[in-house]
Amino acid sequence: MITTQPGNTIREWTRNQRRSPWARICMHVKVWRCIQGEKKLLPGYCRGISEDSIAVFIPAGIPLDEKLELQFTLPRSTSELTIQTIVNMSNKFDYRLEFTSLDAGAKDILKHVVSAEQMAGGQKPTGVTGGNA
């Protein structure tokens, strides 16, 4: 097994590198992907979210570092968010997408929702390797 420091596996090290806490939030997500210059809509299903990233099941093979646009409405909200992301981890059809275009308002909304879900007993999502989702 690969290790980074004595007693710490890569998975443990990566898990400790999270910038913000995760909350288990399940919701449908519209995933927009640019293929040969044309925007294509893919269905997605969120398994968890943080202030910095989101774990989404997308039934398509998407390479690392591909840019995607997501549209979703958070629980207990009426506003649809549109956020630019980049694929930074994948495991079959489970992806961890890092937010690349969050304004201060969207970041505050995410922080509030993640905190509320954690207080309500939500847990971090499973499925994506590396311990980040």
Beta strands, then each sheet from edge to edge (+ up, - down):
strand 1: 3-5
strand 2: 8-9
strand 3: 27-35
strand 4: 38-49
strand 5: 53-57
strand 6: 67-73
strand 7: 80-91
strand 8: 94-99
sheet 1: 1+ 2-
sheet 2: 3+ 4- 5+ 8- 7+ 6- 3+
end
